[in-house]
Amino acid sequence: MNKHVRKISNYAMVGGMSALVMATFTGCGGAEEQKAPVAEEKKEIQKEGATVTIKESLVKDSNTSTYKIIDEVPSVKSRVILVDVNGTEKILSQAEIDKLIAEEEKKVDAGTSDLTKNPDEVSQSGGLGLAGTLMASMAAGMLGAALMNKLSNNQNYQNNRRGSYSSSSTYSRSQNSFSKARSNNAAAKASGATKRSGFGKSTPTRSSASSSRSSGFGG
């Protein structure tokens, strides 16, 4: 009789341990299900590009064209929209952009580029050409990175950039929009780093704790 009682007791112990193991797995699974949606809350991180609209005008008493940036907004992929003297809009192809940048780079190397001249001299001559205006825009960093490296420490270039916009308000509006975009991207990156480091994880669910109690522990 005692042997039968011991066997029944042993079976009950094994059954109780099995229930505990199952409850543990169930509890872990519940915690993972709670954490899964957190990854979906990441903000979108955008690359810094720009959509630039450049307007062509004719220099007074001359057939020479001059160009001004009339609009500029952040975008994932940079593109350049040219509005000619007739008001017709055209999106420049990558081949056209590459050609303009290559020609301007040769001028920079030769010391003849308007981008590196005194701003007063550039203004008196009618302003920047199309390639110079393009390289003065916020899209220059993505479209002509090699040339930008040559220009970045040139003070005349920095001063000519401001003069490449159609007005001071256009320049300010552009700077504000890009500053806001950078702040949003920085916040998104910081949020992603925080989640990867382990902060913000959910605590074990009540179902996990109740499962443990039902297995026989805790009364």
BAPA-917482 format. One record per residue (C-alpha): residue number from 0; residue in one letter; z, y, x. Coordinates in Angstrom, 2 decimals. Layout:
@kolke=NUM	mido=A	w=Z	v=Y	u=X
...
END
This chain:
@kolke=0	mido=M	w=0.00	v=0.00	u=0.00
@kolke=1	mido=N	w=0.89	v=2.37	u=2.85
@kolke=2	mido=K	w=-2.45	v=1.63	u=4.57
@kolke=3	mido=H	w=-4.32	v=2.67	u=1.44
@kolke=4	mido=V	w=-2.29	v=5.86	u=1.20
@kolke=5	mido=R	w=-3.03	v=6.70	u=4.87
@kolke=6	mido=K	w=-6.77	v=6.11	u=4.33
@kolke=7	mido=I	w=-6.81	v=8.36	u=1.28
@kolke=8	mido=S	w=-4.90	v=11.00	u=3.26
@kolke=9	mido=N	w=-7.39	v=10.78	u=6.12
@kolke=10	mido=Y	w=-10.31	v=11.15	u=3.73
@kolke=11	mido=A	w=-8.67	v=14.19	u=2.17
@kolke=12	mido=M	w=-8.17	v=15.76	u=5.63
@kolke=13	mido=V	w=-11.83	v=15.20	u=6.58
@kolke=14	mido=G	w=-12.93	v=16.61	u=3.26
@kolke=15	mido=G	w=-10.74	v=19.67	u=3.73
@kolke=16	mido=M	w=-12.18	v=20.33	u=7.23
@kolke=17	mido=S	w=-15.72	v=19.93	u=5.90
@kolke=18	mido=A	w=-15.00	v=22.47	u=3.22
@kolke=19	mido=L	w=-13.61	v=24.85	u=5.86
@kolke=20	mido=V	w=-16.76	v=24.50	u=8.00
@kolke=21	mido=M	w=-18.98	v=25.10	u=4.98
@kolke=22	mido=A	w=-16.94	v=28.13	u=3.99
@kolke=23	mido=T	w=-17.23	v=29.53	u=7.51
@kolke=24	mido=F	w=-21.03	v=29.18	u=7.49
@kolke=25	mido=T	w=-21.16	v=30.72	u=4.02
@kolke=26	mido=G	w=-19.04	v=33.67	u=5.17
@kolke=27	mido=C	w=-21.26	v=34.27	u=8.23
@kolke=28	mido=G	w=-24.35	v=34.10	u=6.11
@kolke=29	mido=G	w=-22.91	v=36.70	u=3.75
@kolke=30	mido=A	w=-22.20	v=39.07	u=6.62
@kolke=31	mido=E	w=-25.75	v=38.69	u=7.96
@kolke=32	mido=E	w=-27.17	v=39.40	u=4.51
@kolke=33	mido=Q	w=-25.12	v=42.60	u=4.40
@kolke=34	mido=K	w=-26.36	v=43.75	u=7.82
@kolke=35	mido=A	w=-30.07	v=43.04	u=7.27
@kolke=36	mido=P	w=-30.91	v=46.16	u=5.21
@kolke=37	mido=V	w=-29.46	v=48.45	u=7.92
@kolke=38	mido=A	w=-32.54	v=47.96	u=10.13
@kolke=39	mido=E	w=-34.76	v=49.21	u=7.32
@kolke=40	mido=E	w=-32.98	v=52.59	u=7.27
@kolke=41	mido=K	w=-34.57	v=53.75	u=10.57
@kolke=42	mido=K	w=-36.32	v=57.11	u=10.39
@kolke=43	mido=E	w=-39.92	v=57.26	u=11.52
@kolke=44	mido=I	w=-40.35	v=58.45	u=15.11
@kolke=45	mido=Q	w=-43.62	v=60.28	u=15.63
@kolke=46	mido=K	w=-45.53	v=60.97	u=18.80
@kolke=47	mido=E	w=-46.02	v=64.65	u=19.50
@kolke=48	mido=G	w=-49.58	v=65.62	u=18.73
@kolke=49	mido=A	w=-51.10	v=68.60	u=16.96
@kolke=50	mido=T	w=-53.79	v=69.47	u=14.48
@kolke=51	mido=V	w=-55.23	v=72.76	u=15.71
@kolke=52	mido=T	w=-57.59	v=75.06	u=13.84
@kolke=53	mido=I	w=-59.55	v=77.45	u=16.09
@kolke=54	mido=K	w=-61.67	v=80.29	u=14.73
@kolke=55	mido=E	w=-64.74	v=81.61	u=16.51
@kolke=56	mido=S	w=-65.55	v=85.33	u=16.47
@kolke=57	mido=L	w=-68.15	v=87.47	u=18.18
@kolke=58	mido=V	w=-67.02	v=90.06	u=20.71
@kolke=59	mido=K	w=-67.92	v=93.53	u=19.46
@kolke=60	mido=D	w=-71.32	v=94.74	u=20.70
@kolke=61	mido=S	w=-71.95	v=91.38	u=22.33
@kolke=62	mido=N	w=-73.29	v=87.94	u=21.57
@kolke=63	mido=T	w=-70.33	v=86.43	u=23.41
@kolke=64	mido=S	w=-67.93	v=84.31	u=21.36
@kolke=65	mido=T	w=-64.17	v=84.53	u=21.52
@kolke=66	mido=Y	w=-61.68	v=82.11	u=19.98
@kolke=67	mido=K	w=-58.22	v=82.28	u=18.43
@kolke=68	mido=I	w=-55.80	v=79.66	u=17.08
@kolke=69	mido=I	w=-55.33	v=80.42	u=13.38
@kolke=70	mido=D	w=-53.26	v=77.37	u=12.42
@kolke=71	mido=E	w=-51.39	v=74.62	u=14.22
@kolke=72	mido=V	w=-49.15	v=71.86	u=12.88
@kolke=73	mido=P	w=-47.53	v=68.72	u=14.35
@kolke=74	mido=S	w=-49.35	v=65.42	u=13.79
@kolke=75	mido=V	w=-49.27	v=61.90	u=15.21
@kolke=76	mido=K	w=-52.86	v=62.11	u=16.47
@kolke=77	mido=S	w=-54.23	v=65.35	u=17.93
@kolke=78	mido=R	w=-57.43	v=66.78	u=16.51
@kolke=79	mido=V	w=-59.25	v=70.08	u=16.82
@kolke=80	mido=I	w=-60.93	v=71.87	u=13.90
@kolke=81	mido=L	w=-63.42	v=74.58	u=14.82
@kolke=82	mido=V	w=-64.34	v=77.30	u=12.32
@kolke=83	mido=D	w=-67.56	v=78.96	u=13.51
@kolke=84	mido=V	w=-68.70	v=82.55	u=12.91
@kolke=85	mido=N	w=-70.26	v=81.51	u=9.60
@kolke=86	mido=G	w=-67.00	v=79.99	u=8.35
@kolke=87	mido=T	w=-68.23	v=76.40	u=8.70
@kolke=88	mido=E	w=-65.53	v=73.90	u=9.71
@kolke=89	mido=K	w=-66.18	v=71.09	u=12.16
@kolke=90	mido=I	w=-63.85	v=68.50	u=13.66
@kolke=91	mido=L	w=-64.59	v=68.16	u=17.37
@kolke=92	mido=S	w=-65.28	v=64.63	u=18.57
@kolke=93	mido=Q	w=-63.37	v=63.12	u=21.48
@kolke=94	mido=A	w=-66.54	v=63.32	u=23.60
@kolke=95	mido=E	w=-66.83	v=67.06	u=22.90
@kolke=96	mido=I	w=-63.16	v=67.61	u=23.72
@kolke=97	mido=D	w=-63.42	v=65.63	u=26.97
@kolke=98	mido=K	w=-66.44	v=67.68	u=28.04
@kolke=99	mido=L	w=-64.67	v=70.99	u=27.36
@kolke=100	mido=I	w=-61.58	v=69.92	u=29.29
@kolke=101	mido=A	w=-63.62	v=68.64	u=32.25
@kolke=102	mido=E	w=-65.51	v=71.96	u=32.48
@kolke=103	mido=E	w=-62.28	v=73.98	u=32.30
@kolke=104	mido=E	w=-60.63	v=71.81	u=34.95
@kolke=105	mido=K	w=-63.47	v=72.62	u=37.37
@kolke=106	mido=K	w=-62.88	v=76.33	u=36.73
@kolke=107	mido=V	w=-59.13	v=75.96	u=37.32
@kolke=108	mido=D	w=-59.79	v=74.17	u=40.61
@kolke=109	mido=A	w=-62.24	v=76.91	u=41.62
@kolke=110	mido=G	w=-59.84	v=79.70	u=40.58
@kolke=111	mido=T	w=-62.26	v=81.14	u=38.02
@kolke=112	mido=S	w=-60.58	v=79.97	u=34.78
@kolke=113	mido=D	w=-59.43	v=82.68	u=32.35
@kolke=114	mido=L	w=-56.32	v=80.58	u=31.80
@kolke=115	mido=T	w=-55.00	v=81.54	u=35.25
@kolke=116	mido=K	w=-56.13	v=85.18	u=35.23
@kolke=117	mido=N	w=-53.95	v=88.17	u=34.39
@kolke=118	mido=P	w=-53.57	v=88.38	u=30.57
@kolke=119	mido=D	w=-54.67	v=92.03	u=30.54
@kolke=120	mido=E	w=-57.90	v=91.11	u=32.31
@kolke=121	mido=V	w=-58.50	v=88.26	u=29.85
@kolke=122	mido=S	w=-57.89	v=90.54	u=26.87
@kolke=123	mido=Q	w=-60.30	v=93.18	u=28.18
@kolke=124	mido=S	w=-63.04	v=90.59	u=28.61
@kolke=125	mido=G	w=-62.73	v=89.47	u=24.99
@kolke=126	mido=G	w=-60.20	v=86.65	u=25.26
@kolke=127	mido=L	w=-60.34	v=82.95	u=26.06
@kolke=128	mido=G	w=-63.36	v=80.72	u=25.54
@kolke=129	mido=L	w=-63.21	v=77.57	u=23.43
@kolke=130	mido=A	w=-62.04	v=75.30	u=26.24
@kolke=131	mido=G	w=-59.37	v=77.78	u=27.32
@kolke=132	mido=T	w=-58.11	v=78.20	u=23.77
@kolke=133	mido=L	w=-57.97	v=74.44	u=23.35
@kolke=134	mido=M	w=-55.90	v=74.11	u=26.54
@kolke=135	mido=A	w=-53.59	v=76.89	u=25.35
@kolke=136	mido=S	w=-52.81	v=74.98	u=22.14
@kolke=137	mido=M	w=-50.02	v=72.50	u=21.47
@kolke=138	mido=A	w=-52.62	v=69.70	u=21.49
@kolke=139	mido=A	w=-53.29	v=70.25	u=25.20
@kolke=140	mido=G	w=-50.51	v=67.90	u=26.32
@kolke=141	mido=M	w=-52.15	v=64.91	u=24.64
@kolke=142	mido=L	w=-55.79	v=65.84	u=25.12
@kolke=143	mido=G	w=-55.75	v=67.10	u=28.70
@kolke=144	mido=A	w=-52.61	v=65.80	u=30.40
@kolke=145	mido=A	w=-54.07	v=65.93	u=33.95
@kolke=146	mido=L	w=-55.17	v=69.55	u=33.56
@kolke=147	mido=M	w=-51.85	v=70.48	u=31.97
@kolke=148	mido=N	w=-50.06	v=69.26	u=35.11
@kolke=149	mido=K	w=-52.09	v=71.76	u=37.15
@kolke=150	mido=L	w=-51.32	v=74.61	u=34.75
@kolke=151	mido=S	w=-47.70	v=73.98	u=33.84
@kolke=152	mido=N	w=-46.18	v=76.13	u=36.62
@kolke=153	mido=N	w=-48.72	v=78.96	u=36.39
@kolke=154	mido=Q	w=-47.13	v=82.07	u=34.87
@kolke=155	mido=N	w=-50.46	v=83.63	u=33.85
@kolke=156	mido=Y	w=-51.26	v=80.46	u=31.92
@kolke=157	mido=Q	w=-47.93	v=80.63	u=30.09
@kolke=158	mido=N	w=-48.57	v=84.28	u=29.14
@kolke=159	mido=N	w=-52.16	v=83.59	u=28.08
@kolke=160	mido=R	w=-50.98	v=80.84	u=25.74
@kolke=161	mido=R	w=-49.21	v=83.33	u=23.51
@kolke=162	mido=G	w=-52.30	v=85.56	u=23.45
@kolke=163	mido=S	w=-54.49	v=82.67	u=22.28
@kolke=164	mido=Y	w=-53.05	v=82.86	u=18.73
@kolke=165	mido=S	w=-54.56	v=85.09	u=16.06
@kolke=166	mido=S	w=-51.23	v=86.85	u=15.49
@kolke=167	mido=S	w=-47.60	v=86.81	u=16.57
@kolke=168	mido=S	w=-46.61	v=85.27	u=13.21
@kolke=169	mido=T	w=-49.08	v=82.40	u=13.75
@kolke=170	mido=Y	w=-47.54	v=81.77	u=17.16
@kolke=171	mido=S	w=-43.97	v=81.87	u=15.79
@kolke=172	mido=R	w=-44.85	v=79.58	u=12.88
@kolke=173	mido=S	w=-46.34	v=77.05	u=15.30
@kolke=174	mido=Q	w=-43.32	v=77.13	u=17.62
@kolke=175	mido=N	w=-40.89	v=76.69	u=14.72
@kolke=176	mido=S	w=-42.78	v=73.74	u=13.25
@kolke=177	mido=F	w=-42.89	v=71.91	u=16.59
@kolke=178	mido=S	w=-39.24	v=72.67	u=17.30
@kolke=179	mido=K	w=-38.30	v=71.15	u=13.94
@kolke=180	mido=A	w=-40.49	v=68.08	u=14.60
@kolke=181	mido=R	w=-38.80	v=67.51	u=17.98
@kolke=182	mido=S	w=-35.35	v=67.78	u=16.39
@kolke=183	mido=N	w=-36.27	v=65.23	u=13.73
@kolke=184	mido=N	w=-37.62	v=62.83	u=16.36
@kolke=185	mido=A	w=-34.49	v=63.23	u=18.50
@kolke=186	mido=A	w=-32.30	v=62.46	u=15.47
@kolke=187	mido=A	w=-34.41	v=59.40	u=14.63
@kolke=188	mido=K	w=-34.18	v=58.08	u=18.21
@kolke=189	mido=A	w=-30.40	v=58.66	u=18.30
@kolke=190	mido=S	w=-30.02	v=56.84	u=14.99
@kolke=191	mido=G	w=-31.99	v=53.87	u=16.31
@kolke=192	mido=A	w=-29.92	v=53.74	u=19.54
@kolke=193	mido=T	w=-26.67	v=53.79	u=17.55
@kolke=194	mido=K	w=-27.76	v=50.84	u=15.41
@kolke=195	mido=R	w=-28.87	v=48.83	u=18.48
@kolke=196	mido=S	w=-25.54	v=49.45	u=20.23
@kolke=197	mido=G	w=-23.64	v=47.75	u=17.40
@kolke=198	mido=F	w=-22.14	v=50.72	u=15.58
@kolke=199	mido=G	w=-22.48	v=50.80	u=11.85
@kolke=200	mido=K	w=-22.25	v=47.02	u=11.35
@kolke=201	mido=S	w=-20.78	v=45.90	u=8.05
@kolke=202	mido=T	w=-17.37	v=44.26	u=7.83
@kolke=203	mido=P	w=-16.98	v=40.65	u=6.64
@kolke=204	mido=T	w=-17.40	v=40.30	u=2.89
@kolke=205	mido=R	w=-14.62	v=39.40	u=0.49
@kolke=206	mido=S	w=-16.47	v=36.21	u=-0.40
@kolke=207	mido=S	w=-15.95	v=35.02	u=3.19
@kolke=208	mido=A	w=-12.20	v=35.61	u=3.00
@kolke=209	mido=S	w=-11.87	v=34.01	u=-0.44
@kolke=210	mido=S	w=-13.81	v=30.96	u=0.78
@kolke=211	mido=S	w=-11.31	v=30.52	u=3.58
@kolke=212	mido=R	w=-8.40	v=30.66	u=1.13
@kolke=213	mido=S	w=-10.05	v=28.13	u=-1.17
@kolke=214	mido=S	w=-10.30	v=25.65	u=1.70
@kolke=215	mido=G	w=-6.51	v=25.31	u=1.78
@kolke=216	mido=F	w=-5.44	v=27.97	u=4.26
@kolke=217	mido=G	w=-3.39	v=30.96	u=3.24
@kolke=218	mido=G	w=-1.62	v=29.25	u=0.31
END
